[in-house]
Amino acid sequence: MRLLLAFALALLPGLARAQEAPFPSRPITLLVGFAPGGGTDILARLIAPKLSEEFGQPVAVENRTGGGGTIAVVAAIRARPDGHTVTLGTLSNNVQVPLAMRSPPFDPQRDVTPLVQVASVPLVMVVPETSPARSVAEFVALAKAQPGALNHASNGVGTTQHMAAALFMLGTGTQLTHVPYRGSGPATIDLTAGVVNVNFDTLSTVLPHIRQNRLRALAVTTRARSDQLPEVPTMIEAGLAEYDIDLWYTLFGPAGLPEGAAQRWAQAVNAAFADPAFRARLVESGFGPAGGSPGQAATVLNADIARYREVIRRADIRLE
């Protein structure tokens, strides 16, 4: 009798899972690792209403800042693996920051389920409109004239902005002082006010400030110029050979997420991008819509983990 009871109790979790409604069956939480006003937050709030339409369930954006964006990733991977809590992760907080940490709070491959790449953006080297530097060469001259006196902002130690600045310093022989923030929103406020001298931030974050003549764009970090800033040269054109960085945004769930839920997320994002008006809105905001499959998102993730292990070693970026 006891054996039969134990066997029945062991079956209960499996039976409960079998009786669960297919995903999605309740409201969805979309976690963002950075403060409001930055590129990740902007993209999440652009896409959440569209995903809500596709899913027939509310999609709430929730900011969980800190740890270079890793706090949101940790919250997502600790959530119930059913697809109702995910994070809009980035190259920064899903790859670069954990790789730079001595004791990372998660494994960037083992602990997540890639769902679908949402978008990518170039970074833009920007200075306050009051800066005397009107080109990369002029900024380099200023920095070399006073080593360490000029500073650069970032979204935190080990983030894409930090690494972009580190690679800039390696390529130009300059020395800038790092000032980390909890996200692009507060960093941009201080940059426009002249509290910091330069940042390498996402096009989506800085584009409105460039258009309002509050920030000056010196270069974009991708191999090709941006359609939104066609007059701004690339870093390679400015003399930094092989300088090529873009920042992707990908939806991630916890490890062990059922394949059906992962595929449903990919279907919803791809369906959203099938709307020409919505795609145009993303492009106007500075994003390059992506889409695709969970497998394609995993391929990009794995390739960048291999790439940035080497970048971190070269730039000697370490997080305690």
TAWO-V63472 format. One record per backbone hydrogen bond with DSSP energy under -1.0 kcal/mol. NH is the residue of the N-H (numbers start at 1). CO is the residue of the C=O. If there is no record, write none. Layout:
BEGIN
{{NH CO} {NH CO}}
END
This chain:
BEGIN
{{5 1} {6 2} {7 3} {8 4} {9 5} {10 6} {11 7} {15 11} {16 12} {17 13} {18 14} {19 15} {28 58} {29 84} {30 60} {31 86} {32 62} {38 35} {42 38} {43 39} {44 40} {45 41} {46 42} {47 43} {48 44} {51 47} {52 48} {53 49} {54 50} {55 51} {56 52} {60 28} {62 30} {64 32} {69 66} {70 67} {71 66} {74 70} {75 71} {76 72} {77 73} {78 74} {82 80} {86 29} {87 252} {88 31} {89 87} {89 250} {91 248} {94 90} {96 91} {97 92} {99 95} {100 96} {101 97} {102 319} {111 107} {113 253} {115 251} {118 249} {119 249} {120 288} {121 247} {124 201} {125 219} {126 199} {127 216} {129 214} {131 128} {139 135} {140 136} {141 137} {142 138} {143 139} {144 140} {145 141} {148 175} {149 146} {152 177} {153 198} {154 179} {159 156} {163 159} {164 160} {165 161} {166 162} {167 163} {168 164} {169 165} {170 166} {171 167} {172 168} {173 169} {177 150} {179 152} {181 154} {187 183} {188 184} {189 185} {190 186} {191 187} {192 188} {193 189} {194 191} {195 190} {197 151} {199 126} {201 124} {203 122} {206 202} {207 203} {210 206} {211 207} {212 208} {213 210} {214 209} {215 209} {216 127} {218 125} {220 233} {221 123} {232 229} {235 220} {238 234} {239 236} {240 235} {241 239} {243 240} {245 221} {247 121} {249 119} {250 89} {251 116} {252 87} {253 113} {255 111} {257 254} {262 258} {263 259} {264 260} {265 261} {266 262} {267 263} {268 264} {269 265} {270 266} {271 267} {272 268} {273 269} {275 272} {279 275} {280 276} {281 277} {282 278} {283 279} {284 280} {285 281} {286 283} {287 282} {288 120} {290 118} {291 117} {297 293} {298 294} {299 295} {300 296} {301 297} {302 298} {303 299} {304 300} {305 301} {306 302} {307 303} {308 304} {309 305} {311 307} {312 308} {313 309} {314 310} {315 311} {317 312} {319 100}}
END
